[in-house]
Structures are given as structure tokens and as C-alpha cells.
Amino acid sequence: MLNICLVGCGGVGTIASIVLEKSKRAKVTAVLRSNYDLVSDKGFDVDSIDHGKLFGWKPSTIVRSLEDAAQGGPFDYVVVAMKALPDVYSVPDIIRPVVTPGVSAIVLIQNGLDIEIPLIEAFPECTIMSGVSHTGTRITGNFVYHEDREKLFIGAHYHSGLPKEKQTEATKLYVETYAAGGPTACTYAEDIIFYRWRKLFWNGAFNTLCTLTGLDVGSLQKGGGTETLLRPALLEIYEVTKAAGYTFPEDMVERTIRDTPPSSPFKPSMQVDLEKGNPLEIEPILGGLLNHAKELGVVTPILSTAYNVLKLVQWKLIQAKKSM
């Protein structure tokens, strides 16, 4: 049995803990903070397209803090499903109590580019695994609604601190374990960065523009945003990915628009965070992309403007949190 610590038990994290426990190959210690008392008392009530209805469900262990979780170590894997917010907090500092150098592999189920670099710098003796998740979940209190089937791509972010073979072995073991908890489509990815760039098409355009306008994905298009904002932003992303050496089909821009119909009332995660007054994933989604664009000499007027406006929104959100 693999000993796994899961940090960030929101919608995505809760579904991950269900899959890992269902595999019968792992036991999960989930770190809960804001909803610890509620889940400790009632468990999670889950309505999942993949796993059906679960009432009062709990992983093997739930704890209130990383320090409490550390008592159950050492952990074979530390799964990080909390949002990557480097301008708000440091993920390496947060998870340090549950990471055992040379023993623990770290799995990042987060959005964005280059999120692995700080973990490699902080834990050079650990395998750093990068996960790209495509699913639709939301959580309110102890209720998790999971509406879109989970598709997960996992790959090692290779670094020089460990032999490549060891990093590959740890990654494939996690993928096999997760796949055993099905019916999730969990795929081992030799080049996980390709999948990060691919997901960035949707996140970099729909996620950011819906947040700025306050419109859901359908209304953004019905209101006329496709030609003025959405397609130009997607074309900028396409040019950056091409300059970075990742070639996507010529119809990638149109496919991204076509796969999100104007009839959809869906609100992207960043927009939901703004409505809740929570910090936004600006740096991993747009900051990383724009850093690459600058290095590669690609001009990005739409995305740069979106980033600069969202930075001001982020500042306002952080100030509001400080005053609470």
C-alpha cells in the first residue's frame, strides 16, 4: 500500500482521493483546512459522473494541518491539488513538513507553466511529477459535484537531481495506481509540457477573458467577444507555442472555440474564484506564458493587457484578505 498525502482537498483533490482509495493500492491522508470540522463530522457527499453518489465518504485519514499529516509519514507521494499562486504563497514552504527527501515523490495537479521549477529547486532529491487535469468539479462545504469525466495526464518533469530511470519509475507507478481506481482516463505522458501548453489554449483565453468581463463562456461569445478578444487571444497563444517548439494543428484556435459552444453557461475556475473573493491563478496561467513570449520575441497585446488588468484585480483581492 502506497502512503499518500493529499494537499488541497477541493473538488479536484477530493476526486483524486476517491480514485486513489478505490485503487486498493494506496491510503490517503487528506489535509483539510477550512472545512475540516464539517468533513470530520459528516464526511463528503459526492455526486460524480465517474463514481456515482457517495454519502459521508472519507479518505483513510483526514487532518487539519500539514504538521498533523507529517505524523503519518513518511509519504511515498505528496499530491498537491491546491492552486498554484506564487504571488500569494509558496507551495514548497507549505508542503515541506510532509516531504521526505529521497523518499517522497511530488505530484502537482495544478494549472500553468513552469510550476515545477520551484519544487525542483526546493527538493532536488525528489521526483517532481506534473499533472494536467481535465475535469469539471466544484465543492461547497462538504458537497462535491463532479460533472465532466476526468481525464488526467501525468509525466515526470525531469531534472538532474535523480537518475532519469528513477523518476520514470516513480511516475509510472503513480499512473498505474491512479488508473486502477478508474474509470478515470489516466495517461502517462513522456512529454508532459506538451499537455500543459495544450491546456493553456483554453485557460489562457476563456479563463482569463471570462474573469475580466464577468461573462460565462457562452455569453462571452454571444456578446460579440469572439472576434474582438477570444480569437485574437488564442492566435497569440498559438504563436507563442509555435515559437516554443510545440506544434499544434492549424485549426487549434478554431477547435478551441468550437469545443466550447455559445450555449454553455459554464463559468471558468478563475471567474468563480473572483466571485468568491479568492486570489487568482494569474501567474501560472498568464505570467508563465508571457515570460516565454518575451524570451521568444512574440508580441502579445491582448494577453499582456489582460495580465496587467488582472494583476490590479489580484492586488485588490489580496488587500481585502489582509484587512479581514
C-alpha positions as CSV (number, residue, x, y, z in Angstrom):
1,M,0.0,0.0,0.0
2,L,1.3,3.4,-1.0
3,N,1.2,6.1,1.7
4,I,-0.1,9.3,0.1
5,C,-0.6,12.8,1.5
6,L,-3.0,14.9,-0.5
7,V,-2.8,18.7,0.0
8,G,-5.7,20.8,-1.4
9,C,-8.9,18.8,-0.9
10,G,-11.2,20.9,-3.1
11,G,-13.2,19.4,-5.9
12,V,-10.2,18.1,-7.9
13,G,-8.4,16.9,-4.8
14,T,-11.4,15.1,-3.3
15,I,-12.0,13.2,-6.6
16,A,-8.3,12.3,-6.6
17,S,-8.5,10.9,-3.1
18,I,-11.6,8.8,-4.1
19,V,-9.7,7.4,-7.1
20,L,-6.6,6.6,-5.1
21,E,-8.5,4.9,-2.3
22,K,-10.6,2.9,-4.8
23,S,-7.4,1.6,-6.4
24,K,-6.9,-0.5,-3.2
25,R,-3.2,0.2,-3.7
26,A,-3.0,3.4,-1.6
27,K,-4.2,5.0,1.6
28,V,-4.7,8.8,1.6
29,T,-4.1,11.3,4.3
30,A,-6.0,14.4,3.2
31,V,-5.1,17.8,4.6
32,L,-8.3,19.9,5.2
33,R,-8.3,23.4,6.5
34,S,-11.4,25.5,6.1
35,N,-13.8,22.5,6.0
36,Y,-12.1,20.2,8.4
37,D,-14.7,20.3,11.2
38,L,-17.6,19.8,8.7
39,V,-15.9,16.8,6.9
40,S,-14.7,15.3,10.2
41,D,-18.3,15.3,11.3
42,K,-20.2,14.4,8.1
43,G,-17.7,13.3,5.6
44,F,-18.0,14.2,1.9
45,D,-21.3,13.9,0.0
46,V,-20.3,13.4,-3.7
47,D,-22.3,13.3,-6.9
48,S,-19.9,12.2,-9.5
49,I,-20.3,11.2,-13.2
50,D,-17.4,8.8,-12.7
51,H,-18.0,7.4,-9.2
52,G,-21.7,7.8,-8.6
53,K,-23.3,9.1,-5.4
54,L,-21.3,8.8,-2.2
55,F,-22.6,9.9,1.2
56,G,-20.4,10.6,4.2
57,W,-17.3,9.5,2.3
58,K,-13.9,10.0,3.9
59,P,-10.3,9.0,2.8
60,S,-8.3,6.8,5.2
61,T,-7.2,9.8,7.3
62,I,-8.2,13.5,7.4
63,V,-6.1,16.1,9.3
64,R,-6.3,19.8,10.0
65,S,-2.7,20.8,9.2
66,L,0.5,19.7,7.4
67,E,2.2,19.3,10.8
68,D,-0.5,16.8,11.8
69,A,-0.2,15.0,8.5
70,A,3.5,14.6,9.0
71,Q,2.9,12.3,11.9
72,G,1.6,9.7,9.4
73,G,4.8,9.9,7.2
74,P,7.0,9.2,5.5
75,F,4.9,9.5,2.4
76,D,5.6,7.8,-0.9
77,Y,3.7,10.6,-2.8
78,V,2.7,14.1,-1.9
79,V,-0.2,15.1,-4.2
80,V,-0.6,18.9,-4.5
81,A,-4.1,19.9,-5.7
82,M,-4.2,23.4,-4.2
83,K,-4.0,26.2,-6.7
84,A,-0.6,27.5,-7.8
85,L,-0.4,31.1,-6.5
86,P,3.3,32.0,-6.3
87,D,2.4,35.7,-5.7
88,V,0.3,34.7,-2.7
89,Y,2.1,31.7,-1.1
90,S,5.0,29.3,-1.6
91,V,3.9,25.7,-2.3
92,P,7.4,24.3,-1.4
93,D,7.2,26.0,2.0
94,I,3.7,24.8,2.6
95,I,4.3,21.1,1.8
96,R,7.8,20.9,3.3
97,P,6.6,19.2,6.6
98,V,5.3,16.1,4.6
99,V,8.1,15.8,2.1
100,T,10.9,13.3,2.9
101,P,13.9,14.0,0.6
102,G,14.9,10.9,-1.4
103,V,11.6,9.1,-0.4
104,S,8.7,11.3,-1.4
105,A,7.7,12.0,-5.0
106,I,5.7,15.2,-5.5
107,V,2.6,15.2,-7.8
108,L,1.4,18.7,-9.0
109,I,-2.2,18.7,-10.2
110,Q,-2.2,22.4,-11.0
111,N,-2.7,24.8,-13.9
112,G,0.0,26.7,-15.7
113,L,3.5,26.7,-17.0
114,D,6.8,26.3,-15.1
115,I,5.1,25.5,-11.8
116,E,7.6,22.6,-11.3
117,I,10.7,24.8,-11.1
118,P,10.3,26.0,-7.5
119,L,9.7,22.4,-6.4
120,I,12.8,21.1,-8.2
121,E,14.9,23.9,-6.5
122,A,13.4,23.1,-3.1
123,F,13.5,19.3,-3.3
124,P,16.3,18.2,-5.7
125,E,16.3,14.7,-4.3
126,C,12.6,14.1,-5.1
127,T,10.9,13.1,-8.3
128,I,8.6,16.0,-9.4
129,M,5.6,14.9,-11.4
130,S,3.4,17.2,-13.4
131,G,-0.3,16.5,-13.8
132,V,-2.7,18.1,-16.3
133,S,-6.3,17.5,-15.3
134,H,-9.4,18.0,-17.5
135,T,-12.5,17.6,-15.4
136,G,-15.4,19.6,-14.1
137,T,-15.9,19.8,-10.3
138,R,-17.0,22.2,-7.7
139,I,-17.2,22.0,-4.0
140,T,-19.5,23.7,-1.5
141,G,-18.9,22.9,2.2
142,N,-18.7,19.1,2.1
143,F,-20.6,18.6,-1.1
144,V,-18.7,17.8,-4.3
145,Y,-20.4,17.9,-7.7
146,H,-18.4,16.3,-10.4
147,E,-20.0,16.8,-13.8
148,D,-17.3,16.1,-16.5
149,R,-15.4,12.8,-16.8
150,E,-11.9,13.1,-15.5
151,K,-9.0,12.9,-18.0
152,L,-5.6,13.1,-16.4
153,F,-2.1,13.3,-18.0
154,I,0.9,12.6,-15.7
155,G,4.5,12.9,-16.5
156,A,7.8,13.5,-14.8
157,H,9.4,16.9,-15.0
158,Y,12.9,15.5,-15.4
159,H,15.8,17.2,-13.5
160,S,19.4,16.4,-12.8
161,G,19.0,15.6,-9.1
162,L,18.0,12.0,-9.7
163,P,18.6,9.3,-12.4
164,K,16.0,9.6,-15.1
165,E,15.1,6.0,-14.7
166,K,14.1,6.5,-11.1
167,Q,12.0,9.5,-12.0
168,T,10.2,7.5,-14.7
169,E,9.7,4.5,-12.4
170,A,8.0,6.6,-9.7
171,T,5.8,8.3,-12.3
172,K,4.6,5.2,-13.9
173,L,3.8,3.6,-10.5
174,Y,1.6,6.5,-9.7
175,V,-0.1,6.4,-13.1
176,E,-0.8,2.7,-12.7
177,T,-2.1,3.2,-9.2
178,Y,-4.4,6.0,-10.2
179,A,-5.6,4.1,-13.3
180,A,-6.5,1.2,-11.1
181,G,-9.1,3.4,-9.3
182,G,-10.9,4.0,-12.6
183,P,-12.8,4.9,-14.6
184,T,-10.5,7.9,-14.9
185,A,-8.6,8.1,-18.1
186,C,-5.1,8.5,-16.6
187,T,-2.4,8.6,-19.2
188,Y,1.4,8.5,-18.8
189,A,2.9,11.4,-20.7
190,E,6.5,11.3,-21.8
191,D,6.4,15.0,-22.6
192,I,4.0,16.5,-20.1
193,I,4.9,20.0,-21.1
194,F,3.1,19.5,-24.4
195,Y,-0.1,18.9,-22.4
196,R,0.5,21.9,-20.3
197,W,0.8,24.1,-23.4
198,R,-2.3,22.4,-24.9
199,K,-4.5,23.2,-21.8
200,L,-3.2,26.7,-21.9
201,F,-5.2,27.5,-25.0
202,W,-8.4,27.2,-23.1
203,N,-7.2,28.6,-19.8
204,G,-5.2,31.5,-21.3
205,A,-8.2,32.7,-23.3
206,F,-11.5,31.6,-21.9
207,N,-10.5,31.6,-18.2
208,T,-8.9,35.0,-18.3
209,L,-11.4,36.8,-20.5
210,C,-14.4,35.5,-18.7
211,T,-12.8,36.7,-15.4
212,L,-12.2,40.1,-16.8
213,T,-15.7,40.5,-18.4
214,G,-17.8,38.7,-15.7
215,L,-19.4,36.7,-18.5
216,D,-19.7,32.9,-18.7
217,V,-18.1,31.1,-21.7
218,G,-21.3,31.2,-23.8
219,S,-22.2,34.9,-23.0
220,L,-18.6,35.9,-23.9
221,Q,-19.2,34.6,-27.4
222,K,-22.9,35.7,-27.8
223,G,-22.0,39.2,-26.7
224,G,-19.5,39.6,-29.5
225,G,-16.3,38.8,-27.8
226,T,-15.2,36.1,-30.2
227,E,-13.8,38.4,-32.9
228,T,-12.6,41.2,-30.6
229,L,-11.0,39.3,-27.8
230,L,-11.2,35.5,-27.9
231,R,-9.9,34.6,-31.3
232,P,-7.0,37.2,-31.1
233,A,-6.0,35.9,-27.7
234,L,-6.0,32.3,-29.0
235,L,-3.9,33.3,-32.0
236,E,-1.4,34.9,-29.7
237,I,-1.2,31.7,-27.7
238,Y,-0.7,29.7,-30.9
239,E,2.2,31.9,-31.9
240,V,3.9,31.5,-28.5
241,T,3.5,27.8,-28.5
242,K,4.9,27.6,-32.1
243,A,7.9,29.7,-31.1
244,A,8.5,27.5,-28.1
245,G,8.7,24.4,-30.4
246,Y,5.3,22.9,-29.7
247,T,3.4,22.4,-32.9
248,F,-0.4,22.1,-32.7
249,P,-2.8,21.6,-35.6
250,E,-3.5,24.7,-37.7
251,D,-7.2,24.5,-36.6
252,M,-6.3,24.6,-32.9
253,V,-7.7,28.1,-32.5
254,E,-11.0,27.3,-34.2
255,R,-11.2,23.9,-32.4
256,T,-10.9,25.6,-29.0
257,I,-13.7,27.9,-29.9
258,R,-15.9,25.2,-31.4
259,D,-15.5,22.9,-28.4
260,T,-16.9,25.5,-26.1
261,P,-20.4,26.3,-27.6
262,P,-22.1,29.7,-27.1
263,S,-25.0,27.8,-25.4
264,S,-22.8,26.8,-22.5
265,P,-23.4,28.7,-19.2
266,F,-20.1,27.4,-17.7
267,K,-18.0,29.8,-15.5
268,P,-14.2,29.1,-15.6
269,S,-12.4,28.5,-12.3
270,M,-10.7,31.9,-12.2
271,Q,-14.0,33.7,-12.6
272,V,-15.5,31.6,-9.8
273,D,-12.5,32.5,-7.6
274,L,-13.0,36.2,-8.3
275,E,-16.7,35.9,-7.4
276,K,-15.8,34.3,-4.1
277,G,-13.1,36.9,-3.4
278,N,-10.3,34.3,-3.7
279,P,-6.8,35.0,-5.3
280,L,-6.5,34.2,-9.0
281,E,-4.1,31.9,-10.9
282,I,-2.7,34.8,-12.9
283,E,1.0,33.9,-12.7
284,P,0.9,30.2,-13.6
285,I,-1.6,30.7,-16.5
286,L,-0.7,34.1,-18.0
287,G,2.6,35.1,-16.2
288,G,4.4,32.0,-17.4
289,L,3.1,32.3,-20.9
290,L,4.1,35.9,-21.2
291,N,7.6,35.2,-19.9
292,H,8.1,32.7,-22.7
293,A,6.6,35.2,-25.2
294,K,9.1,37.9,-24.1
295,E,12.0,35.5,-24.3
296,L,10.9,34.3,-27.8
297,G,10.1,37.8,-29.1
298,V,6.4,37.1,-29.7
299,V,4.1,40.2,-29.4
300,T,1.0,39.6,-27.3
301,P,-1.1,42.8,-26.9
302,I,-4.3,41.1,-25.8
303,L,-2.8,38.7,-23.3
304,S,-0.4,41.4,-21.9
305,T,-3.3,43.8,-21.3
306,A,-5.4,41.0,-19.7
307,Y,-2.4,40.2,-17.4
308,N,-1.9,43.8,-16.4
309,V,-5.5,44.4,-15.6
310,L,-5.8,41.1,-13.7
311,K,-2.7,42.0,-11.6
312,L,-4.6,45.0,-10.4
313,V,-7.6,42.8,-9.6
314,Q,-5.3,40.5,-7.7
315,W,-3.8,43.3,-5.7
316,K,-7.3,44.4,-4.7
317,L,-8.2,40.8,-3.6
318,I,-5.1,40.4,-1.6
319,Q,-5.6,43.8,0.2
320,A,-9.1,42.7,1.0
321,K,-7.9,39.4,2.5
322,K,-5.3,41.3,4.6
323,S,-8.0,43.6,6.1
324,M,-10.2,40.7,7.2
